[in-house]
Amino acid sequence: MNQANFDEARKAEANYHNELYSDHEILEPGTWMSKPVPIVMELLERILQHKDHVTVLDLGCGAGRNTIPLAVRLKGTNSRVVGIDLLEEAIEKLRENSNKYDVADVIEARKGDAEQVDILEDAYDYIAACGCLEHVSSEEAFIKVLERMKMGTRLGGIHCITMNTDIQEVERETGRALETLIELNLPTEKAFSILEEVYDGWNVLDRKTTLLSIDEEKYEKPSQFRCQSITFAVQKI
Ligand SMILES: C[S@@+](CC[C@H](N)C(=O)[O-])C[C@H]1O[C@@H](n2cnc3c(N)ncnc32)[C@H](O)[C@@H]1O
């Protein structure tokens, strides 16, 4: 993707998410933010079978639909959940939600780009990156972020990655295909082959695809976002 298209994709994504976070609440009916991603919570329970306090990173955390339930579950355990998002509005909303759900003492909310943010060595027991990694600037950037996530993970730690692949956008009224404005639109099999190569030697806990379609108000006219959403969960052994 050239720089102009990348900038346009970033702008469209920022507008969409800013509007979503200001008009809708997490963990309330009506949007995809109404519940945490089930596997994100299930994998936390798996880690808690062996540890009584953990450090969690939620990369591309948005307003906190996963970050908040993770922190609620971990409250009182001396654990920490770090939420990082590219958008100031997402981080503000996450802070607001941390107070609303009484988990401000568990959560650290930070603005940052997944491509550049510091991830300290062996800092985390669990890293979730849900709907974030398809927004990095290139395949190389994607691989570099994964490598940094790996380096930042303790032995026995888990990564839960969900990302949209093979994305198509269509105009809702007419079904007309739109030019897809996504920073990294990988074919599904390519995404899996990168993940499998990067995580060679880790234990694969889950690997699946789900056909997804979401109505969006992202462009001038209502559109529909269609993709293969992939889930890839792995454990460092
Ligand atoms: C589809 S939302 C998902 C939010 C959250 N993970 C969830 O599952 O509810 C994607 C989020 O990733 C953030 N994002 C996109 N590109 C990013 C990047 N390069 N670094 C950090 N966050 C990014 C967006 O601002 C947005 O809040």
The ligand as an SDF file (V2000), in Angstrom:
LIG
                    3D

 27 29  0  0  0  0  0  0  0  0999 V2000
  -11.3490   -3.1060   16.0280 C   0  0  0  0  0  0  0  0  0  0  0  0
  -10.7510   -2.1230   17.3230 S   0  0  0  0  0  0  0  0  0  0  0  0
  -10.5820   -3.3420   18.5860 C   0  0  0  0  0  0  0  0  0  0  0  0
  -10.4560   -2.7710   19.9620 C   0  0  0  0  0  0  0  0  0  0  0  0
  -10.2800   -3.8110   21.0800 C   0  0  0  0  0  0  0  0  0  0  0  0
   -9.0860   -4.6030   20.9070 N   0  0  0  0  0  0  0  0  0  0  0  0
  -11.4920   -4.7240   21.1250 C   0  0  0  0  0  0  0  0  0  0  0  0
  -11.3540   -5.9050   20.7790 O   0  0  0  0  0  0  0  0  0  0  0  0
  -12.5560   -4.2150   21.4840 O   0  0  0  0  0  0  0  0  0  0  0  0
   -9.0700   -1.8010   16.8480 C   0  0  0  0  0  0  0  0  0  0  0  0
   -8.3340   -0.8430   17.7470 C   0  0  0  0  0  0  0  0  0  0  0  0
   -6.9450   -0.8930   17.3980 O   0  0  0  0  0  0  0  0  0  0  0  0
   -6.4270    0.4140   17.4470 C   0  0  0  0  0  0  0  0  0  0  0  0
   -5.2360    0.4730   16.5730 N   0  0  0  0  0  0  0  0  0  0  0  0
   -5.1840    0.4880   15.2260 C   0  0  0  0  0  0  0  0  0  0  0  0
   -3.9270    0.5440   14.7980 N   0  0  0  0  0  0  0  0  0  0  0  0
   -3.1550    0.5500   15.8970 C   0  0  0  0  0  0  0  0  0  0  0  0
   -1.7400    0.6060   16.1050 C   0  0  0  0  0  0  0  0  0  0  0  0
   -0.8970    0.6690   15.0790 N   0  0  0  0  0  0  0  0  0  0  0  0
   -1.2880    0.6250   17.3670 N   0  0  0  0  0  0  0  0  0  0  0  0
   -2.1430    0.5770   18.4240 C   0  0  0  0  0  0  0  0  0  0  0  0
   -3.4940    0.5210   18.2830 N   0  0  0  0  0  0  0  0  0  0  0  0
   -3.9780    0.5160   17.0410 C   0  0  0  0  0  0  0  0  0  0  0  0
   -7.5710    1.2770   16.9480 C   0  0  0  0  0  0  0  0  0  0  0  0
   -7.4060    2.6210   17.3490 O   0  0  0  0  0  0  0  0  0  0  0  0
   -8.7690    0.5990   17.5880 C   0  0  0  0  0  0  0  0  0  0  0  0
   -9.0780    1.1620   18.8370 O   0  0  0  0  0  0  0  0  0  0  0  0
  1  2  1  0
  2  3  1  0
  2 10  1  0
  3  4  1  0
  4  5  1  0
  5  6  1  0
  5  7  1  0
  7  8  2  0
  7  9  1  0
 10 11  1  0
 11 12  1  0
 11 26  1  0
 12 13  1  0
 13 14  1  0
 13 24  1  0
 14 15  1  0
 14 23  1  0
 15 16  2  0
 16 17  1  0
 17 18  1  0
 17 23  2  0
 18 19  1  0
 18 20  2  0
 20 21  1  0
 21 22  2  0
 22 23  1  0
 24 25  1  0
 24 26  1  0
 26 27  1  0
M  CHG  2   2   1   9  -1
M  END
$$$$
